[in-house]
Amino acid sequence: MTDNNRAQALFLGEIKKGHLHTVIVAMPDMQGRLVGKRMTARHFAAAVAAHGTHACAYLLTVDMEMEPIPGFALTSWSKGYQDFTLAPDYATWRALPWQPGTALVLADAVDESLGPVKVAPRQVLKDQVSRAKARGFSLKMASELEFYLFRETYESAQKKNWTALEHHGTYIEDYHILQGTREEHVIGEIRNQMEAAGIPVECSKGEWGPGQHEINLEYSTPVDMADRHVVYKHGAKEIAMQKGCALTFMAKFDSRLAGSSCHIHASLWDAAGKKSAFWEGGKPTNNFRWFLGGTMALAREFSLLFAPTTNSYKRYQAATFAPTRIAWARDNRTCGFRVVGERNSLRVENRIPGADANPYLAFAATIAAGLHGLQHKIEPPPALEGNAYESSVQPVPKTLAEAVALFEGSRAARAAFGEEVFAHYLHAAKAELAAHDRAVTDWEKGRLFERI
């Protein structure tokens, strides 16, 4: 019996025992949100468990507002917006303790020939893991997510047009234990419920903004880590909702406050995951240097996958702990890439992604860039000394438009992801940019309504 079959048997056993009444079958969409169906546990066991369930392929061609965007090859109005199948990955199933009697199982999108839908984010990451495996490597990864917590519901925030919201904290609370106590009824619940859901948590801490927090998850393999990331992000919102609160993972919620990041830690290992490929003989290896060199060489070209919205780029402000330069150094938080640890813990921390990043795509970009460095033996530049904000090294892209242009011209992106995936996400980014360019903002109204 395979591991997947054993996991399936255990899951169905829980249903048979009457422990579950609802099963959520969901996949991550292009924005990293969970989309799918809730079904009765009885129906899932009888009719869905063996073959999966259908979902409209438009789920991988819509924007944040669920607006079908024309021009995708996957599906369109002319193709009738056909179905694909959500095939459960039973290794991912977990009971959700904040929704008693409910279990979640993540699924892969499968086409009518039972092949993977190549542009599905989970598959994009799986393909990069396979590329690493073909070179004899595996990876261990972790993501650190920050967010702002409010004494608001999502409904009250909407009624206020997302302005003048009451933060759950009243001052910057970085590492601050007393202020953290005021928010522990939400933050502690998230920590404990994630642990109970089989998502190991290391710790939580206040961050560099009022009501801003970080909850760190333990590292894992890339796909498993991305799965944990999206379940945590989704579950944190649901738990906050149950507490009458709201939280946001926007990269830059307020121009006056620190942004929210998604720092990605990555290390390269042998195929079995037993021996670090970054450290040997008491020092970092060539593989470490070339992996770091690749991630830096392609940081600008791949920025679209680290920073997917126009808001993402407003986070890159000097002296805010968000990076503005493609630099690296050991344990230097002003750089885009921070090297930490030694021996088996030696890893590269990519500080460029914001909390709005889709982890599957951001992880895939990290792996693809590292493999590019290994293939071409790209040496990183010298480690930066001092304050990267004051340096003259290459900057991160300043706008989504710049990132789109860099991605579109990237031969490395085409080679790493394949033309189908490359074209799909380039088209999605152009649609996001066009939506922003059409929008009339409150800032424009306040600046121009009377005085122009």
C-alpha positions as semicolon CSV with decimal commas, in nm:
position;residue;x (nm);y (nm);z (nm)
1;M;0,000;0,000;0,000
2;T;0,137;0,343;-0,096
3;D;0,159;0,634;0,146
4;N;-0,126;0,805;-0,042
5;N;-0,344;0,493;-0,011
6;R;-0,271;0,467;0,360
7;A;-0,361;0,834;0,408
8;Q;-0,681;0,784;0,209
9;A;-0,777;0,479;0,417
10;L;-0,718;0,673;0,740
11;F;-0,926;0,964;0,614
12;L;-1,216;0,744;0,508
13;G;-1,190;0,562;0,840
14;E;-1,248;0,891;1,023
15;I;-1,557;0,950;0,811
16;K;-1,686;0,598;0,875
17;K;-1,646;0,647;1,250
18;G;-1,869;0,953;1,229
19;H;-1,595;1,197;1,332
20;L;-1,651;1,420;1,028
21;H;-1,962;1,564;0,871
22;T;-1,806;1,803;0,618
23;V;-1,515;1,771;0,377
24;I;-1,362;2,072;0,202
25;V;-1,189;1,984;-0,124
26;A;-0,984;2,284;-0,235
27;M;-0,691;2,392;-0,450
28;P;-0,481;2,709;-0,442
29;D;-0,570;2,954;-0,720
30;M;-0,337;3,202;-0,893
31;Q;-0,364;3,442;-0,599
32;G;-0,285;3,168;-0,346
33;R;-0,642;3,150;-0,216
34;L;-0,820;2,822;-0,143
35;V;-1,106;2,758;-0,386
36;G;-1,318;2,446;-0,406
37;K;-1,624;2,283;-0,254
38;R;-1,773;2,187;0,079
39;M;-1,947;1,851;0,067
40;T;-2,105;1,613;0,309
41;A;-1,859;1,356;0,439
42;R;-2,101;1,080;0,335
43;H;-2,108;1,199;-0,026
44;F;-1,732;1,248;-0,033
45;A;-1,669;0,889;0,082
46;A;-1,927;0,740;-0,155
47;A;-1,875;0,939;-0,473
48;V;-1,571;1,167;-0,460
49;A;-1,292;0,988;-0,275
50;A;-1,192;0,762;-0,563
51;H;-1,215;1,003;-0,856
52;G;-1,222;1,361;-0,728
53;T;-1,474;1,629;-0,810
54;H;-1,526;1,869;-1,098
55;A;-1,457;2,242;-1,089
56;C;-1,468;2,510;-1,357
57;A;-1,133;2,572;-1,524
58;Y;-1,203;2,944;-1,506
59;L;-1,070;2,928;-1,148
60;L;-0,722;2,956;-1,301
61;T;-0,812;3,249;-1,526
62;V;-0,991;3,491;-1,293
63;D;-0,858;3,793;-1,110
64;M;-0,900;3,881;-0,742
65;E;-1,261;3,985;-0,807
66;M;-1,339;3,649;-0,977
67;E;-1,371;3,833;-1,307
68;P;-1,302;3,599;-1,604
69;I;-1,006;3,749;-1,789
70;P;-1,005;3,691;-2,167
71;G;-0,694;3,580;-2,352
72;F;-0,584;3,272;-2,158
73;A;-0,502;2,954;-2,351
74;L;-0,636;2,729;-2,073
75;T;-0,999;2,825;-2,113
76;S;-1,224;3,107;-2,231
77;W;-1,578;3,196;-2,332
78;S;-1,508;3,043;-2,675
79;K;-1,407;2,715;-2,509
80;G;-1,717;2,718;-2,289
81;Y;-1,523;2,737;-1,961
82;Q;-1,494;2,362;-1,934
83;D;-1,436;2,163;-1,614
84;F;-1,122;2,005;-1,482
85;T;-1,101;1,760;-1,192
86;L;-0,987;1,836;-0,840
87;A;-0,797;1,520;-0,747
88;P;-0,748;1,494;-0,368
89;D;-0,393;1,461;-0,240
90;Y;-0,461;1,254;0,070
91;A;-0,124;1,336;0,224
92;T;-0,267;1,685;0,286
93;W;-0,589;1,599;0,465
94;R;-0,639;1,741;0,811
95;A;-0,924;1,801;1,050
96;L;-0,982;2,172;1,110
97;P;-1,018;2,219;1,487
98;W;-1,164;2,569;1,444
99;Q;-1,443;2,410;1,238
100;P;-1,539;2,099;1,441
101;G;-1,644;1,804;1,229
102;T;-1,480;1,950;0,919
103;A;-1,175;1,826;0,732
104;L;-0,978;1,988;0,452
105;V;-0,800;1,801;0,174
106;L;-0,597;1,987;-0,086
107;A;-0,632;1,883;-0,447
108;D;-0,442;1,897;-0,773
109;A;-0,608;2,016;-1,093
110;V;-0,623;1,731;-1,348
111;D;-0,740;1,758;-1,710
112;E;-0,967;1,523;-1,903
113;S;-0,673;1,298;-1,997
114;L;-0,583;1,269;-1,625
115;G;-0,271;1,476;-1,677
116;P;-0,179;1,768;-1,450
117;V;-0,295;2,116;-1,540
118;K;0,050;2,268;-1,587
119;V;-0,045;2,624;-1,492
120;A;-0,199;2,529;-1,155
121;P;0,027;2,687;-0,887
122;R;0,076;2,360;-0,698
123;Q;0,188;2,193;-1,020
124;V;0,420;2,481;-1,107
125;L;0,601;2,420;-0,778
126;K;0,598;2,041;-0,820
127;D;0,767;2,078;-1,158
128;Q;1,050;2,286;-1,010
129;V;1,097;2,029;-0,732
130;S;1,121;1,764;-1,005
131;R;1,385;1,969;-1,189
132;A;1,589;1,983;-0,868
133;K;1,546;1,608;-0,817
134;A;1,672;1,542;-1,170
135;R;1,995;1,718;-1,070
136;G;2,022;1,505;-0,756
137;F;1,893;1,763;-0,509
138;S;1,604;1,819;-0,271
139;L;1,518;2,134;-0,078
140;K;1,398;2,244;0,261
141;M;1,202;2,569;0,278
142;A;1,010;2,789;0,517
143;S;0,808;3,109;0,486
144;E;0,761;3,376;0,751
145;L;0,433;3,566;0,719
146;E;0,343;3,901;0,874
147;F;-0,002;4,055;0,903
148;Y;-0,197;4,338;1,071
149;L;-0,476;4,259;1,318
150;F;-0,773;4,495;1,361
151;R;-1,056;4,548;1,608
152;E;-1,287;4,530;1,309
153;T;-1,479;4,269;1,120
154;Y;-1,425;4,236;0,747
155;E;-1,777;4,376;0,706
156;S;-1,716;4,682;0,924
157;A;-1,387;4,747;0,746
158;Q;-1,567;4,743;0,413
159;K;-1,835;4,983;0,538
160;K;-1,556;5,222;0,643
161;N;-1,404;5,189;0,296
162;W;-1,098;5,037;0,468
163;T;-1,001;5,374;0,619
164;A;-0,972;5,485;0,981
165;L;-0,969;5,123;1,097
166;E;-0,891;5,048;1,461
167;H;-0,567;4,855;1,491
168;H;-0,562;4,591;1,762
169;G;-0,243;4,751;1,896
170;T;-0,182;5,118;1,957
171;Y;0,197;5,132;1,924
172;I;0,482;4,951;1,751
173;E;0,506;4,619;1,933
174;D;0,813;4,448;1,788
175;Y;0,895;4,163;2,031
176;H;0,671;4,339;2,287
177;I;0,525;4,082;2,528
178;L;0,284;4,312;2,717
179;Q;0,111;4,438;2,403
180;G;0,108;4,082;2,271
181;T;-0,096;3,978;2,574
182;R;-0,381;4,203;2,459
183;E;-0,396;4,013;2,130
184;E;-0,327;3,666;2,264
185;H;-0,694;3,565;2,248
186;V;-0,655;3,575;1,868
187;I;-0,285;3,511;1,809
188;G;-0,265;3,232;2,067
189;E;-0,573;3,070;1,921
190;I;-0,415;3,073;1,575
191;R;-0,093;2,917;1,709
192;N;-0,273;2,646;1,899
193;Q;-0,529;2,564;1,633
194;M;-0,258;2,533;1,368
195;E;-0,069;2,292;1,590
196;A;-0,388;2,092;1,639
197;A;-0,437;2,087;1,261
198;G;-0,095;1,930;1,210
199;I;0,084;2,250;1,108
200;P;0,386;2,281;1,341
201;V;0,433;2,633;1,477
202;E;0,762;2,764;1,613
203;C;0,653;3,092;1,771
204;S;0,470;3,420;1,733
205;K;0,589;3,773;1,798
206;G;0,481;4,131;1,766
207;E;0,615;4,309;1,459
208;W;0,723;4,661;1,363
209;G;0,373;4,807;1,343
210;P;0,069;4,854;1,570
211;G;-0,126;4,530;1,569
212;Q;0,130;4,368;1,337
213;H;0,230;4,008;1,404
214;E;0,435;3,721;1,271
215;I;0,365;3,353;1,336
216;N;0,649;3,127;1,223
217;L;0,588;2,774;1,096
218;E;0,847;2,498;1,102
219;Y;1,032;2,431;0,777
220;S;0,948;2,139;0,551
221;T;0,982;2,023;0,192
222;P;0,870;2,282;-0,066
223;V;0,522;2,156;-0,158
224;D;0,435;2,061;0,199
225;M;0,556;2,401;0,322
226;A;0,349;2,585;0,062
227;D;0,047;2,374;0,162
228;R;0,099;2,466;0,528
229;H;0,136;2,830;0,428
230;V;-0,199;2,853;0,248
231;V;-0,388;2,656;0,514
232;Y;-0,238;2,879;0,786
233;K;-0,322;3,196;0,595
234;H;-0,678;3,081;0,531
235;G;-0,727;2,948;0,884
236;A;-0,587;3,263;1,049
237;K;-0,855;3,469;0,875
238;E;-1,130;3,228;0,980
239;I;-1,013;3,222;1,342
240;A;-0,992;3,602;1,349
241;M;-1,345;3,620;1,207
242;Q;-1,469;3,393;1,487
243;K;-1,315;3,636;1,737
244;G;-1,488;3,937;1,580
245;C;-1,161;4,061;1,431
246;A;-1,006;4,098;1,089
247;L;-0,649;4,066;0,968
248;T;-0,481;4,153;0,641
249;F;-0,185;4,008;0,453
250;M;-0,158;4,310;0,223
251;A;0,206;4,388;0,148
252;K;0,156;4,757;0,233
253;F;-0,165;4,834;0,419
254;D;-0,067;5,189;0,519
255;S;0,197;5,412;0,360
256;R;0,293;5,538;0,706
257;L;0,355;5,193;0,855
258;A;0,584;4,896;0,796
259;G;0,476;4,657;0,525
260;S;0,408;4,287;0,577
261;S;0,661;4,045;0,437
262;C;0,691;3,682;0,342
263;H;1,056;3,595;0,402
264;I;1,145;3,270;0,228
265;H;1,420;3,049;0,370
266;A;1,571;2,791;0,135
267;S;1,848;2,533;0,162
268;L;1,967;2,269;-0,083
269;W;2,013;1,904;0,020
270;D;2,102;1,573;-0,136
271;A;1,819;1,377;-0,301
272;A;1,737;1,192;0,023
273;G;1,725;1,514;0,226
274;K;1,989;1,382;0,466
275;K;2,298;1,585;0,382
276;S;2,319;1,958;0,324
277;A;2,451;2,054;-0,019
278;F;2,536;2,399;0,119
279;W;2,800;2,293;0,374
280;E;3,097;2,059;0,360
281;G;3,441;2,044;0,515
282;G;3,363;2,317;0,765
283;K;3,263;2,579;0,507
284;P;2,995;2,673;0,251
285;T;3,012;2,479;-0,075
286;N;3,021;2,585;-0,438
287;N;2,656;2,481;-0,454
288;F;2,575;2,739;-0,188
289;R;2,753;3,017;-0,376
290;W;2,601;2,927;-0,712
291;F;2,250;2,890;-0,566
292;L;2,281;3,232;-0,403
293;G;2,428;3,371;-0,725
294;G;2,133;3,243;-0,925
295;T;1,872;3,379;-0,689
296;M;2,036;3,721;-0,704
297;A;2,091;3,715;-1,081
298;L;1,721;3,647;-1,147
299;A;1,568;3,840;-0,855
300;R;1,452;4,125;-1,079
301;E;1,334;3,905;-1,366
302;F;1,137;3,681;-1,129
303;S;1,004;3,963;-0,909
304;L;0,658;3,920;-1,060
305;L;0,632;3,587;-0,875
306;F;0,749;3,741;-0,547
307;A;0,544;4,062;-0,568
308;P;0,226;4,002;-0,773
309;T;0,022;4,321;-0,720
310;T;0,069;4,694;-0,762
311;N;0,049;4,724;-0,384
312;S;0,344;4,483;-0,346
313;Y;0,590;4,742;-0,474
314;K;0,483;5,010;-0,226
315;R;0,639;4,796;0,047
316;Y;0,991;4,857;-0,085
317;Q;1,074;5,166;0,120
318;A;1,414;5,241;0,273
319;A;1,460;5,205;0,650
320;T;1,144;4,996;0,691
321;F;1,309;4,649;0,703
322;A;1,177;4,585;0,351
323;P;1,454;4,544;0,091
324;T;1,524;4,799;-0,179
325;R;1,847;4,651;-0,320
326;I;1,956;4,317;-0,471
327;A;2,235;4,269;-0,217
328;W;2,339;3,994;0,021
329;A;2,524;3,970;0,349
330;R;2,535;3,753;0,656
331;D;2,260;3,844;0,903
332;N;2,196;4,190;0,756
333;R;1,829;4,286;0,742
334;T;1,886;4,578;0,505
335;C;1,968;4,339;0,219
336;G;1,734;4,162;-0,019
337;F;1,910;3,834;0,062
338;R;2,018;3,753;0,415
339;V;2,241;3,450;0,475
340;V;2,189;3,285;0,813
341;G;2,300;2,970;0,993
342;E;2,590;2,735;0,941
343;R;2,644;2,364;0,882
344;N;2,304;2,201;0,832
345;S;2,120;2,523;0,915
346;L;2,297;2,733;0,649
347;R;2,028;2,887;0,430
348;V;1,940;3,181;0,211
349;E;1,661;3,409;0,331
350;N;1,490;3,591;0,044
351;R;1,337;3,906;0,193
352;I;1,189;4,036;-0,134
353;P;0,843;3,866;-0,126
354;G;0,557;4,033;0,057
355;A;0,282;3,863;0,253
356;D;0,062;3,885;-0,058
357;A;0,282;3,640;-0,251
358;N;0,143;3,307;-0,369
359;P;0,379;3,067;-0,188
360;Y;0,372;2,803;-0,462
361;L;0,486;3,055;-0,723
362;A;0,735;3,229;-0,493
363;F;0,887;2,895;-0,390
364;A;0,896;2,783;-0,753
365;A;1,075;3,103;-0,852
366;T;1,327;3,057;-0,569
367;I;1,406;2,701;-0,679
368;A;1,419;2,790;-1,049
369;A;1,659;3,079;-0,984
370;G;1,881;2,863;-0,763
371;L;1,895;2,588;-1,027
372;H;1,984;2,852;-1,286
373;G;2,277;2,952;-1,068
374;L;2,390;2,590;-1,030
375;Q;2,363;2,523;-1,402
376;H;2,562;2,829;-1,503
377;K;2,789;2,837;-1,195
378;I;2,693;3,196;-1,119
379;E;2,906;3,352;-0,849
380;P;2,732;3,600;-0,620
381;P;2,878;3,950;-0,587
382;P;3,081;4,028;-0,275
383;A;2,883;4,046;0,046
384;L;2,760;4,397;0,113
385;E;2,902;4,573;0,413
386;G;2,693;4,827;0,601
387;N;2,357;4,972;0,507
388;A;2,214;4,836;0,181
389;Y;1,960;5,120;0,171
390;E;2,248;5,362;0,115
391;S;2,429;5,147;-0,143
392;S;2,434;5,187;-0,519
393;V;2,380;4,819;-0,606
394;Q;2,094;4,713;-0,833
395;P;1,747;4,800;-0,695
396;V;1,441;4,580;-0,673
397;P;1,177;4,675;-0,935
398;K;0,984;4,982;-0,830
399;T;0,649;4,902;-0,995
400;L;0,446;4,611;-1,123
401;A;0,485;4,755;-1,474
402;E;0,863;4,728;-1,443
403;A;0,832;4,373;-1,310
404;V;0,605;4,271;-1,599
405;A;0,854;4,405;-1,852
406;L;1,143;4,223;-1,684
407;F;0,952;3,894;-1,673
408;E;0,839;3,927;-2,033
409;G;1,197;3,968;-2,150
410;S;1,336;3,687;-1,935
411;R;1,481;3,394;-2,129
412;A;1,551;3,225;-1,796
413;A;1,181;3,237;-1,701
414;R;1,078;3,082;-2,031
415;A;1,340;2,808;-1,995
416;A;1,263;2,729;-1,630
417;F;0,884;2,732;-1,637
418;G;0,806;2,641;-1,997
419;E;0,616;2,850;-2,247
420;E;0,269;2,748;-2,122
421;V;0,327;2,855;-1,761
422;F;0,532;3,160;-1,864
423;A;0,260;3,292;-2,096
424;H;-0,019;3,220;-1,845
425;Y;0,132;3,418;-1,558
426;L;0,257;3,698;-1,781
427;H;-0,098;3,741;-1,913
428;A;-0,240;3,737;-1,558
429;A;0,006;4,006;-1,450
430;K;-0,077;4,227;-1,746
431;A;-0,447;4,195;-1,660
432;E;-0,379;4,293;-1,299
433;L;-0,179;4,593;-1,413
434;A;-0,453;4,700;-1,657
435;A;-0,715;4,676;-1,380
436;H;-0,506;4,907;-1,162
437;D;-0,446;5,152;-1,445
438;R;-0,824;5,186;-1,498
439;A;-0,900;5,246;-1,131
440;V;-0,970;5,591;-0,985
441;T;-0,835;5,602;-0,630
442;D;-0,928;5,794;-0,319
443;W;-0,581;5,954;-0,332
444;E;-0,658;6,100;-0,674
445;K;-0,993;6,232;-0,561
446;G;-0,849;6,394;-0,250
447;R;-0,566;6,552;-0,448
448;L;-0,755;6,669;-0,754
449;F;-1,131;6,704;-0,683
450;E;-1,118;7,071;-0,584
451;R;-0,767;7,189;-0,661
452;I;-0,711;7,094;-1,021
